[in-house]
């Protein structure tokens, strides 16, 4: 996602989930595929290794479910420390509502 698209999602998008340290915002994109952006600031996750692992887990989950999702732009904002298992549980719960049938 581009910087302008991030700004647009923050202005006009809606929260899909606000679960403690994980926030997910979405906005319809009018295209034919879902897109994702991941924000993991240094404040809650000091180690670069940990920040990169969180990003990798989110992108991998998205890659596996992308074909089933509606055409939306998604921003996953991790604001603090979160365990891998909790992150995957949160992603699973939130993405269920975006799956096309």
N, C-alpha and C positions, 0 to 999 in steps of 0.2 A: 504494500500500500504506500502511496505517496504521502508527503507531509500534508498536502491540501486535503487528501482524503481522510487522514487522521483527524484533522481539524473539523471537517464536516461531520464525522461520526461523533466527535465529542459535543458538537453543537446540536445536531439534529437527531442523533441516535438515541436509542432507548436501552435501559439496563435490562439485560436478560437475567443477570444474577449479580447479587452483592452478598458474598458469603465470607465475611471476615476479611481475609487478606487477598481474596480473589474477586475481581470485578470483571464482568463480561458485558460489553456493549455491542449492539448490532444496528445495522442500517441496511435497508434494501438497496441493492446496487444496480438493478435494472439490467444486469448482464445475464449470462447463462451459467455462471459458476460462482461458488463461494470463494471468498478471499479472507486471509487472516493477517493480523498484525499482533505482535507480542511485545509487551512492555514489562520489563523487570528492572526496576531502579536499584541502584547500589545501596540505598538507604536500608532496605529490609534484608538484603542478601549481599553481604559484604564480599564474599569470595566470587571471583569471576567464574570459577569452575561451577559453582552452584547456580549462578545466573544462567550460564550457558546450558546446564542440564535442564533447568526449567523450560527454557526456550525450546530445546530439543524435544522434550516430552510433549509439549503443546503442539509443536509442528508435526510430530509423528502421529499423534492422535488425530489431528486434522487431516493429514494425508490419508489415513485409513478410512475416515468417514466422509471425506470431501464429496464423493460422487453421490451420496445420499442426501446432502444438505441443500436447503433452499438457496436461492441466489441472494446472498447477503454478504456484507462486509462485517467481519468480526474483529473486535479488539479484546484481547485477554490481557488484563492489567493485574499483575501480581504485586501487591503492595508490601508484603512482608514475608517472613519465613514460612514455608509450607512444605509438608512432607510429600514425597512422591505419590504415595498411596492416596492421600487426601486430594492432591491435585487431580489425579486420574478419576477419582470418584466425582469430584466437582465437575470436571469436563464432561464426563459421561452423563450426569444428570442434566446439565444445561444443554448439551447438544441434542438430547432426545427431542426437545421441543422444536428443533430446527429441521428434523428429518422429514423429507417429503414422502408422501405415501402414494 
